[in-house]
Each structure stands twice: as C-alpha cells, then as structure tokens.
Amino acid sequence: MSNVKKRKLDKTRQDSLYFDSYSDVTIHEEMIADHVRTNTYRMGILRNSEAIRGKVVLDVGAGTGVLSVFCVQAGAKKVYAVEACSIADQAVKIVKQNKMEDRIEVIRGTVETVDLPEMVEVIVSEWMGYALLHESMLNSVLYARDKWLKKPGGLILPAKAELYIAPISDPVVEDRLHFWYTVKDQYGVDMSCMSDFARRCILHSDITVNSVTVEDVLSHPARFAELDLYTITVEELRSLKGQFRCECFGSAAVNAFCVWFTVTFPCPDKPQALVLSTSPFKPETHWKQAVLYLDAPVDVVQDTPVTGEVSMYPSEESARHICIHVDYTIGEQKKQSKTFSIPDWSSETQQ
C-alpha cells in the first residue's frame, strides 16, 4: 500500500496535467457524441444569431473548434478560438475543412496569456466539469469577460448556471453491502465479517460520477446555487455555498446525495430560455451526476425533511479540482457532515 503523501502541485504542473488530458481523441469524441451537450450549444448559438451576426466572438477553451464553427454559421464576423492544448492543431484542420479560415482564427495558448488584436462582443465557452466546477475552467471565462468583453451589451453563452441536490437511494450499494452475508449459503464460508470493510470501501469520500435513475431519486430537487456569468467573481467561486430543503416522496433508505447542474442560454425571440440540463430526470449527458455517499443509510418515510447546506471550494492539492462539503439533517436525526472530492491525477503523479 502506498504511503505517498499528497502535496500541493504548483500551478504550472496543475495546468500541464489538465491540458494534457485534452490532447487525446477520446475525450473530444465523448463530448461531440454527447448530443444533448453539442446540440443544445448549437441551438443556443443559432437562436442568438441576431446578437452574433456581424460581431467578434471569443471561444474560450475551443477544443476542436465546433462552437466556433457554430458561431460562424450564426453569422459571426470573426471568431478567436483560443485553445491551450495540442488539439488546437486539429481545430485548424477542421476550420480549413469547413472553409472558414477567413473568419475563425485558432490561437494556441491560455486565455490568460494570449493577446487578442481587438475586444470582443460575444464570449462562448463549454467550461463545465463534473459537478459543474470540477476542472474550474470557469475562472478562465471570467478572466476573458473582464479583459476582452465589450461593456455594456456584451453577450456570454451560456449566461447562467444552477446547481441542484436531492437525496437518493442507490440499490446497487445496498446489494454490494449485503453480498458478504450471502457467501456462506453459496460456498459454506461465512464472510459476513467483511461487511464493515466493504462499507468503508464503498461508502467513501470520493465524488462518484455515475448515472442516477429517476426511480432512485427520493424527492424533488432543491436548487442551492445560481451563478450569473455576467456578475460572479473568481473570489466568489472560492467558496460557493447554498442551503437546501427536500421532502421525501415515500419510504426508503437514503444512502447518498445526488448533485447536478443546468446552464441556460437566453433566447430573445422565444418565450423560454434554452436549458442544458444534467438532471437524472432528463436525457443522459457525459457529465452524468455527482453522487455523494453517506457513511450510513438513513430510513425515511413520506414527507421526511432533508435539510442542510452545501459548500463547494477548490481542493488544497489542485485548484482545478473541487471539494464538496455537505452539512445535513435527515428527519429527527442529529446534524451530520461529510466532505467529498474527486480523485485526481496529482496523487498518482507524485513520487
């Protein structure tokens, strides 16, 4: 067993690991193939064509450049596609293949270090990570907003993000915990003493990225945070907090919380805005949901209140990685607290 101590990575190393992860085709295939993601961005951009037509656009973290192409299709005069990793070379080829090299300029570098030749009227970016803020590319979007977006009247797509939470009952976990009680009947060996060890391994402090089925969600979702991309600051992102209250649908055992997000594109000519949702009640996306396992299940009945506060903040090891702290009370039980994080490459790369 490794006793390697985690230490904080310097920012250059954090960035290098982050950008390297986007240099392989697999992650771009997954994102483009995510129809909900890609088509909602396409429709969100095209429905804002009146505001984009004839304007200068900045695509932050452009990747393969697909959003930049959508912006040209919406009538943009010029798009600066800023991309820090080597996938920028493929973006240049895609732009050329679509005969848009006169209107899309791919710039290799981070948005914090590149020097654009002019201010922009529109910023577009697909910056969201797991649980919305894991990978924290939002900081780069806010930097671009403050430095390059014309004010007033500049457009940011998407314009708003919201975070939701709900208690869930994950039946797979219960089956796995019960498994050790079934071994004796199958093989004549009593292994029920493994149950405590299994519980510690399965009900861990990792943020588990998984698809949650609607049937396992035990209440209506509670919104605990809203981010207005025109006004939110990097300082506010260092500690995002919000309270929640849910009431359970019926009898079940709560063994986890589920966290997901939405982002919203304004649609001036439509009665409703366009929403990209990662909710378990909506079609699945590659973000799935963030599952936070409790240390022990808690039985609930109809209308049992589940209340608390969620805090999201950057990990001490890497500012790009998110921690989620939940203070919660279920029914008459006393308040509980647990902190979760997504396992990251920093612990694997340190010697």
C-alpha positions as a Markdown table, in Angstrom:
| # | Residue | x | y | z |
|---|---|---|---|---|
| 1 | Met | 0.0 | 0.0 | 0.0 |
| 2 | Ser | 1.3 | 3.4 | -0.9 |
| 3 | Asn | 2.1 | 5.9 | 1.8 |
| 4 | Val | 2.9 | 8.6 | -0.6 |
| 5 | Lys | 1.9 | 12.0 | 0.9 |
| 6 | Lys | -0.2 | 14.2 | -1.2 |
| 7 | Arg | 1.3 | 17.6 | -1.7 |
| 8 | Lys | 0.0 | 20.7 | -3.5 |
| 9 | Leu | 1.0 | 20.8 | -7.1 |
| 10 | Asp | 2.4 | 24.1 | -8.4 |
| 11 | Lys | 0.0 | 25.9 | -10.8 |
| 12 | Thr | 2.2 | 25.2 | -13.9 |
| 13 | Arg | 2.1 | 21.4 | -13.1 |
| 14 | Gln | -1.7 | 21.5 | -12.5 |
| 15 | Asp | -2.2 | 23.3 | -15.8 |
| 16 | Ser | 0.1 | 20.9 | -17.7 |
| 17 | Leu | -1.8 | 17.8 | -16.4 |
| 18 | Tyr | -5.1 | 19.4 | -17.1 |
| 19 | Phe | -4.3 | 20.4 | -20.7 |
| 20 | Asp | -2.6 | 17.1 | -21.4 |
| 21 | Ser | -5.8 | 15.3 | -20.6 |
| 22 | Tyr | -7.5 | 17.1 | -23.6 |
| 23 | Ser | -4.8 | 16.0 | -26.1 |
| 24 | Asp | -6.3 | 12.6 | -26.8 |
| 25 | Val | -9.2 | 12.0 | -29.2 |
| 26 | Thr | -11.3 | 10.0 | -26.7 |
| 27 | Ile | -12.4 | 13.0 | -24.6 |
| 28 | His | -13.3 | 15.0 | -27.7 |
| 29 | Glu | -15.2 | 12.1 | -29.2 |
| 30 | Glu | -17.2 | 11.7 | -25.9 |
| 31 | Met | -18.1 | 15.4 | -25.9 |
| 32 | Ile | -19.0 | 15.7 | -29.5 |
| 33 | Ala | -21.0 | 12.5 | -29.3 |
| 34 | Asp | -23.0 | 13.9 | -26.4 |
| 35 | His | -26.0 | 15.0 | -28.4 |
| 36 | Val | -27.6 | 16.9 | -25.5 |
| 37 | Arg | -24.5 | 18.9 | -24.9 |
| 38 | Thr | -23.5 | 19.6 | -28.5 |
| 39 | Asn | -26.9 | 20.2 | -30.0 |
| 40 | Thr | -28.0 | 22.5 | -27.1 |
| 41 | Tyr | -24.9 | 24.6 | -27.7 |
| 42 | Arg | -25.6 | 24.6 | -31.4 |
| 43 | Met | -29.2 | 25.7 | -30.8 |
| 44 | Gly | -28.2 | 28.2 | -28.1 |
| 45 | Ile | -25.8 | 29.9 | -30.5 |
| 46 | Leu | -28.1 | 29.8 | -33.5 |
| 47 | Arg | -31.0 | 31.2 | -31.5 |
| 48 | Asn | -28.8 | 34.2 | -30.6 |
| 49 | Ser | -27.9 | 34.8 | -34.3 |
| 50 | Glu | -29.3 | 38.3 | -34.2 |
| 51 | Ala | -26.8 | 39.2 | -31.4 |
| 52 | Ile | -23.9 | 37.3 | -33.1 |
| 53 | Arg | -24.3 | 38.4 | -36.7 |
| 54 | Gly | -21.5 | 40.7 | -37.8 |
| 55 | Lys | -19.9 | 40.5 | -34.3 |
| 56 | Val | -16.5 | 39.4 | -33.0 |
| 57 | Val | -16.6 | 36.3 | -30.8 |
| 58 | Leu | -14.1 | 34.7 | -28.4 |
| 59 | Asp | -14.4 | 30.9 | -27.9 |
| 60 | Val | -12.7 | 30.1 | -24.6 |
| 61 | Gly | -11.2 | 26.6 | -24.5 |
| 62 | Ala | -12.2 | 25.9 | -28.1 |
| 63 | Gly | -11.1 | 22.3 | -28.3 |
| 64 | Thr | -11.9 | 21.0 | -31.8 |
| 65 | Gly | -13.5 | 24.4 | -32.7 |
| 66 | Val | -17.0 | 23.1 | -33.1 |
| 67 | Leu | -18.5 | 26.0 | -31.2 |
| 68 | Ser | -16.5 | 28.5 | -33.3 |
| 69 | Val | -18.0 | 26.9 | -36.4 |
| 70 | Phe | -21.5 | 27.2 | -34.9 |
| 71 | Cys | -20.8 | 30.9 | -34.3 |
| 72 | Val | -19.8 | 31.4 | -38.0 |
| 73 | Gln | -23.0 | 29.6 | -39.0 |
| 74 | Ala | -24.8 | 32.1 | -36.8 |
| 75 | Gly | -23.2 | 35.0 | -38.8 |
| 76 | Ala | -20.2 | 35.9 | -36.7 |
| 77 | Lys | -17.8 | 38.3 | -38.5 |
| 78 | Lys | -14.7 | 36.9 | -36.7 |
| 79 | Val | -14.1 | 34.2 | -34.1 |
| 80 | Tyr | -11.0 | 33.9 | -32.0 |
| 81 | Ala | -10.8 | 30.2 | -31.0 |
| 82 | Val | -8.4 | 30.1 | -28.0 |
| 83 | Glu | -7.1 | 26.6 | -27.1 |
| 84 | Ala | -4.2 | 25.7 | -24.8 |
| 85 | Cys | -3.6 | 22.1 | -25.7 |
| 86 | Ser | -2.4 | 20.4 | -28.9 |
| 87 | Ile | -6.0 | 19.6 | -30.1 |
| 88 | Ala | -5.7 | 23.2 | -31.5 |
| 89 | Asp | -3.8 | 21.7 | -34.4 |
| 90 | Gln | -6.9 | 19.6 | -35.2 |
| 91 | Ala | -9.1 | 22.6 | -34.8 |
| 92 | Val | -7.0 | 24.4 | -37.5 |
| 93 | Lys | -7.7 | 21.4 | -39.9 |
| 94 | Ile | -11.4 | 21.4 | -39.1 |
| 95 | Val | -11.7 | 25.1 | -39.7 |
| 96 | Lys | -9.9 | 24.7 | -43.0 |
| 97 | Gln | -12.1 | 21.7 | -44.0 |
| 98 | Asn | -15.2 | 23.8 | -43.4 |
| 99 | Lys | -13.7 | 26.7 | -45.4 |
| 100 | Met | -13.9 | 29.1 | -42.5 |
| 101 | Glu | -10.2 | 30.1 | -42.2 |
| 102 | Asp | -11.0 | 33.7 | -43.2 |
| 103 | Arg | -13.4 | 34.0 | -40.2 |
| 104 | Ile | -12.0 | 31.7 | -37.5 |
| 105 | Glu | -8.5 | 32.2 | -36.1 |
| 106 | Val | -7.3 | 29.4 | -33.9 |
| 107 | Ile | -4.9 | 30.7 | -31.2 |
| 108 | Arg | -2.8 | 28.2 | -29.3 |
| 109 | Gly | -2.4 | 29.3 | -25.7 |
| 110 | Thr | -4.4 | 30.0 | -22.5 |
| 111 | Val | -6.8 | 32.9 | -22.5 |
| 112 | Glu | -4.8 | 34.4 | -19.6 |
| 113 | Thr | -1.7 | 34.7 | -21.8 |
| 114 | Val | -2.9 | 35.3 | -25.3 |
| 115 | Asp | -3.1 | 38.8 | -26.7 |
| 116 | Leu | -6.2 | 39.3 | -28.9 |
| 117 | Pro | -6.0 | 42.1 | -31.6 |
| 118 | Glu | -9.4 | 43.5 | -30.5 |
| 119 | Met | -12.1 | 43.5 | -27.9 |
| 120 | Val | -15.0 | 41.0 | -28.5 |
| 121 | Glu | -18.8 | 41.4 | -28.3 |
| 122 | Val | -19.6 | 37.7 | -27.6 |
| 123 | Ile | -17.9 | 35.0 | -25.4 |
| 124 | Val | -18.9 | 31.4 | -25.9 |
| 125 | Ser | -17.4 | 28.5 | -23.9 |
| 126 | Glu | -18.2 | 25.0 | -22.8 |
| 127 | Trp | -16.5 | 25.3 | -19.5 |
| 128 | Met | -18.5 | 22.9 | -17.2 |
| 129 | Gly | -16.9 | 20.0 | -15.5 |
| 130 | Tyr | -18.3 | 17.2 | -13.3 |
| 131 | Ala | -20.5 | 18.7 | -10.5 |
| 132 | Leu | -20.2 | 21.9 | -12.6 |
| 133 | Leu | -17.0 | 23.2 | -11.1 |
| 134 | His | -14.5 | 20.3 | -11.3 |
| 135 | Glu | -11.7 | 21.4 | -13.6 |
| 136 | Ser | -12.6 | 25.1 | -12.9 |
| 137 | Met | -12.4 | 26.4 | -16.4 |
| 138 | Leu | -14.9 | 29.0 | -15.4 |
| 139 | Asn | -12.1 | 31.1 | -14.0 |
| 140 | Ser | -10.7 | 31.5 | -17.5 |
| 141 | Val | -14.1 | 32.5 | -18.8 |
| 142 | Leu | -14.4 | 35.2 | -16.1 |
| 143 | Tyr | -10.9 | 36.4 | -16.9 |
| 144 | Ala | -11.9 | 36.7 | -20.6 |
| 145 | Arg | -15.1 | 38.5 | -19.6 |
| 146 | Asp | -13.2 | 41.1 | -17.5 |
| 147 | Lys | -10.4 | 41.6 | -20.0 |
| 148 | Trp | -11.8 | 41.2 | -23.5 |
| 149 | Leu | -15.7 | 41.6 | -23.5 |
| 150 | Lys | -17.1 | 44.9 | -24.6 |
| 151 | Lys | -19.3 | 46.5 | -21.9 |
| 152 | Pro | -22.1 | 47.2 | -21.8 |
| 153 | Gly | -24.0 | 45.0 | -24.2 |
| 154 | Gly | -21.6 | 42.0 | -24.4 |
| 155 | Leu | -23.1 | 38.5 | -24.7 |
| 156 | Ile | -22.0 | 35.4 | -22.7 |
| 157 | Leu | -23.2 | 32.0 | -23.8 |
| 158 | Pro | -24.3 | 30.3 | -21.7 |
| 159 | Ala | -25.3 | 33.1 | -19.4 |
| 160 | Lys | -26.3 | 31.3 | -16.2 |
| 161 | Ala | -25.6 | 28.1 | -14.3 |
| 162 | Glu | -27.6 | 26.5 | -11.5 |
| 163 | Leu | -26.7 | 23.7 | -9.0 |
| 164 | Tyr | -29.2 | 21.2 | -7.6 |
| 165 | Ile | -29.2 | 18.5 | -4.9 |
| 166 | Ala | -31.6 | 15.6 | -4.0 |
| 167 | Pro | -31.4 | 12.6 | -1.6 |
| 168 | Ile | -31.2 | 9.2 | -3.4 |
| 169 | Ser | -31.3 | 5.5 | -2.6 |
| 170 | Asp | -28.7 | 3.6 | -4.6 |
| 171 | Pro | -29.8 | 0.0 | -4.6 |
| 172 | Val | -26.5 | -1.3 | -6.1 |
| 173 | Val | -24.7 | -0.1 | -3.0 |
| 174 | Glu | -27.1 | -2.0 | -0.7 |
| 175 | Asp | -26.7 | -5.1 | -2.8 |
| 176 | Arg | -22.9 | -4.9 | -2.6 |
| 177 | Leu | -23.0 | -4.4 | 1.2 |
| 178 | His | -25.4 | -7.4 | 1.6 |
| 179 | Phe | -23.3 | -9.6 | -0.7 |
| 180 | Trp | -20.9 | -10.7 | 2.1 |
| 181 | Tyr | -23.9 | -12.2 | 4.0 |
| 182 | Thr | -24.7 | -14.4 | 1.1 |
| 183 | Val | -21.3 | -16.1 | 0.6 |
| 184 | Lys | -22.0 | -18.7 | 3.3 |
| 185 | Asp | -25.1 | -20.0 | 1.6 |
| 186 | Gln | -23.2 | -20.2 | -1.8 |
| 187 | Tyr | -19.9 | -21.7 | -0.7 |
| 188 | Gly | -20.1 | -22.7 | 3.0 |
| 189 | Val | -17.7 | -19.9 | 4.1 |
| 190 | Asp | -19.0 | -17.2 | 6.5 |
| 191 | Met | -17.6 | -13.9 | 5.2 |
| 192 | Ser | -20.1 | -11.6 | 6.9 |
| 193 | Cys | -17.2 | -10.0 | 8.9 |
| 194 | Met | -16.2 | -8.4 | 5.6 |
| 195 | Ser | -19.3 | -6.1 | 5.7 |
| 196 | Asp | -17.7 | -3.4 | 7.8 |
| 197 | Phe | -14.7 | -3.3 | 5.5 |
| 198 | Ala | -16.9 | -3.3 | 2.4 |
| 199 | Arg | -18.9 | -0.4 | 3.9 |
| 200 | Arg | -15.7 | 1.7 | 4.4 |
| 201 | Cys | -14.6 | 1.0 | 0.9 |
| 202 | Ile | -17.9 | 1.6 | -0.9 |
| 203 | Leu | -19.3 | 4.5 | 1.2 |
| 204 | His | -16.1 | 6.5 | 0.7 |
| 205 | Ser | -15.5 | 10.3 | 0.5 |
| 206 | Asp | -15.0 | 10.3 | -3.3 |
| 207 | Ile | -17.4 | 12.2 | -5.5 |
| 208 | Thr | -18.6 | 9.3 | -7.7 |
| 209 | Val | -19.6 | 10.3 | -11.2 |
| 210 | Asn | -22.5 | 8.0 | -12.2 |
| 211 | Ser | -25.8 | 7.9 | -13.9 |
| 212 | Val | -28.7 | 8.0 | -11.4 |
| 213 | Thr | -32.0 | 6.5 | -12.4 |
| 214 | Val | -35.2 | 8.6 | -11.8 |
| 215 | Glu | -36.6 | 5.8 | -9.6 |
| 216 | Asp | -33.8 | 6.2 | -7.1 |
| 217 | Val | -34.3 | 9.9 | -6.6 |
| 218 | Leu | -36.3 | 10.4 | -3.3 |
| 219 | Ser | -37.5 | 14.0 | -3.6 |
| 220 | His | -38.0 | 16.9 | -5.8 |
| 221 | Pro | -34.6 | 18.6 | -6.5 |
| 222 | Ala | -33.5 | 21.7 | -4.4 |
| 223 | Arg | -31.6 | 24.4 | -6.1 |
| 224 | Phe | -28.7 | 25.5 | -3.8 |
| 225 | Ala | -26.7 | 27.9 | -6.0 |
| 226 | Glu | -27.1 | 30.2 | -9.1 |
| 227 | Leu | -24.2 | 31.6 | -11.0 |
| 228 | Asp | -24.8 | 34.7 | -13.1 |
| 229 | Leu | -21.8 | 34.7 | -15.6 |
| 230 | Tyr | -22.1 | 38.5 | -16.1 |
| 231 | Thr | -21.5 | 39.3 | -12.4 |
| 232 | Ile | -20.0 | 36.3 | -10.5 |
| 233 | Thr | -16.3 | 36.8 | -9.4 |
| 234 | Val | -13.4 | 34.4 | -9.1 |
| 235 | Glu | -13.4 | 35.2 | -5.4 |
| 236 | Glu | -17.0 | 34.1 | -5.0 |
| 237 | Leu | -16.1 | 30.8 | -6.7 |
| 238 | Arg | -13.5 | 30.0 | -4.0 |
| 239 | Ser | -16.4 | 29.3 | -1.7 |
| 240 | Leu | -19.8 | 28.6 | -3.2 |
| 241 | Lys | -22.4 | 28.0 | -0.5 |
| 242 | Gly | -26.2 | 27.3 | -0.5 |
| 243 | Gln | -28.9 | 25.9 | 1.7 |
| 244 | Phe | -31.4 | 23.2 | 0.6 |
| 245 | Arg | -34.6 | 21.6 | 1.8 |
| 246 | Cys | -36.2 | 18.5 | 0.4 |
| 247 | Glu | -39.2 | 16.4 | 1.4 |
| 248 | Cys | -39.1 | 12.7 | 0.7 |
| 249 | Phe | -41.6 | 11.0 | -1.6 |
| 250 | Gly | -42.1 | 7.8 | 0.4 |
| 251 | Ser | -40.5 | 5.0 | 2.5 |
| 252 | Ala | -36.8 | 4.3 | 1.5 |
| 253 | Ala | -33.3 | 4.4 | 2.8 |
| 254 | Val | -31.3 | 7.5 | 1.9 |
| 255 | Asn | -27.7 | 6.4 | 1.3 |
| 256 | Ala | -26.4 | 9.3 | -0.9 |
| 257 | Phe | -27.0 | 12.7 | -2.2 |
| 258 | Cys | -27.0 | 13.5 | -6.0 |
| 259 | Val | -25.7 | 16.8 | -7.3 |
| 260 | Trp | -26.2 | 18.1 | -10.9 |
| 261 | Phe | -26.3 | 21.3 | -12.8 |
| 262 | Thr | -28.0 | 23.2 | -15.6 |
| 263 | Val | -26.8 | 26.1 | -17.8 |
| 264 | Thr | -29.1 | 28.5 | -19.6 |
| 265 | Phe | -28.8 | 30.2 | -23.0 |
| 266 | Pro | -31.0 | 33.3 | -23.4 |
| 267 | Cys | -33.3 | 33.2 | -26.4 |
| 268 | Pro | -34.6 | 36.7 | -27.1 |
| 269 | Asp | -37.2 | 35.7 | -29.7 |
| 270 | Lys | -38.6 | 32.7 | -27.7 |
| 271 | Pro | -40.9 | 32.7 | -24.7 |
| 272 | Gln | -38.5 | 30.4 | -22.8 |
| 273 | Ala | -34.7 | 30.3 | -22.5 |
| 274 | Leu | -32.8 | 27.2 | -23.7 |
| 275 | Val | -31.6 | 25.0 | -20.8 |
| 276 | Leu | -28.9 | 22.3 | -21.0 |
| 277 | Ser | -29.7 | 20.0 | -18.0 |
| 278 | Thr | -27.7 | 17.2 | -16.5 |
| 279 | Ser | -30.6 | 16.2 | -14.3 |
| 280 | Pro | -31.4 | 12.5 | -13.8 |
| 281 | Phe | -34.9 | 13.4 | -14.9 |
| 282 | Lys | -33.6 | 14.4 | -18.3 |
| 283 | Pro | -31.7 | 12.5 | -21.1 |
| 284 | Glu | -28.2 | 11.4 | -20.0 |
| 285 | Thr | -25.2 | 13.5 | -20.8 |
| 286 | His | -21.5 | 12.7 | -20.5 |
| 287 | Trp | -21.4 | 14.7 | -17.2 |
| 288 | Lys | -23.9 | 12.2 | -15.7 |
| 289 | Gln | -24.4 | 13.1 | -12.0 |
| 290 | Ala | -22.2 | 13.6 | -8.9 |
| 291 | Val | -23.1 | 11.0 | -6.2 |
| 292 | Leu | -22.1 | 11.7 | -2.6 |
| 293 | Tyr | -22.3 | 8.5 | -0.4 |
| 294 | Leu | -23.3 | 8.9 | 3.2 |
| 295 | Asp | -21.4 | 6.9 | 5.9 |
| 296 | Ala | -24.6 | 5.0 | 6.7 |
| 297 | Pro | -28.1 | 4.8 | 5.2 |
| 298 | Val | -31.0 | 6.6 | 6.9 |
| 299 | Asp | -34.6 | 5.4 | 6.7 |
| 300 | Val | -37.2 | 7.9 | 5.6 |
| 301 | Val | -40.9 | 8.0 | 5.0 |
| 302 | Gln | -43.2 | 10.2 | 3.0 |
| 303 | Asp | -42.5 | 13.9 | 3.8 |
| 304 | Thr | -39.4 | 13.3 | 5.9 |
| 305 | Pro | -37.5 | 16.6 | 5.6 |
| 306 | Val | -33.9 | 16.5 | 4.4 |
| 307 | Thr | -32.2 | 19.9 | 5.0 |
| 308 | Gly | -28.7 | 21.3 | 5.0 |
| 309 | Glu | -26.0 | 23.4 | 3.4 |
| 310 | Val | -23.6 | 22.6 | 0.5 |
| 311 | Ser | -20.2 | 24.2 | 0.2 |
| 312 | Met | -18.1 | 23.9 | -2.9 |
| 313 | Tyr | -14.5 | 25.0 | -3.0 |
| 314 | Pro | -11.2 | 24.2 | -4.7 |
| 315 | Ser | -9.1 | 21.3 | -3.4 |
| 316 | Glu | -5.9 | 22.2 | -1.5 |
| 317 | Glu | -3.9 | 19.8 | -3.7 |
| 318 | Ser | -5.1 | 21.3 | -7.0 |
| 319 | Ala | -7.1 | 24.4 | -7.6 |
| 320 | Arg | -8.7 | 22.8 | -10.6 |
| 321 | His | -10.3 | 20.1 | -8.5 |
| 322 | Ile | -13.4 | 20.6 | -6.5 |
| 323 | Cys | -14.4 | 19.6 | -3.0 |
| 324 | Ile | -18.0 | 19.4 | -1.8 |
| 325 | His | -18.8 | 19.7 | 1.9 |
| 326 | Val | -22.4 | 18.8 | 3.0 |
| 327 | Asp | -23.9 | 19.6 | 6.4 |
| 328 | Tyr | -27.2 | 17.7 | 6.5 |
| 329 | Thr | -30.1 | 16.7 | 8.8 |
| 330 | Ile | -32.5 | 13.9 | 7.9 |
| 331 | Gly | -35.7 | 13.9 | 9.8 |
| 332 | Glu | -35.2 | 13.9 | 13.6 |
| 333 | Gln | -31.6 | 12.7 | 13.3 |
| 334 | Lys | -28.8 | 15.0 | 14.5 |
| 335 | Lys | -26.8 | 17.0 | 12.0 |
| 336 | Gln | -24.2 | 15.2 | 10.1 |
| 337 | Ser | -21.2 | 16.5 | 8.0 |
| 338 | Lys | -19.1 | 14.9 | 5.2 |
| 339 | Thr | -16.6 | 16.3 | 2.8 |
| 340 | Phe | -16.1 | 14.8 | -0.7 |
| 341 | Ser | -13.6 | 15.2 | -3.5 |
| 342 | Ile | -12.9 | 13.7 | -6.9 |
| 343 | Pro | -9.8 | 11.5 | -7.0 |
| 344 | Asp | -7.3 | 13.3 | -9.2 |
| 345 | Trp | -4.1 | 12.6 | -11.1 |
| 346 | Ser | -2.0 | 14.6 | -8.6 |
| 347 | Ser | -1.7 | 11.7 | -6.2 |
| 348 | Glu | -0.8 | 9.3 | -8.9 |
| 349 | Thr | 1.9 | 11.5 | -10.4 |
| 350 | Gln | 3.8 | 12.4 | -7.2 |
| 351 | Gln | 6.7 | 10.2 | -6.2 |
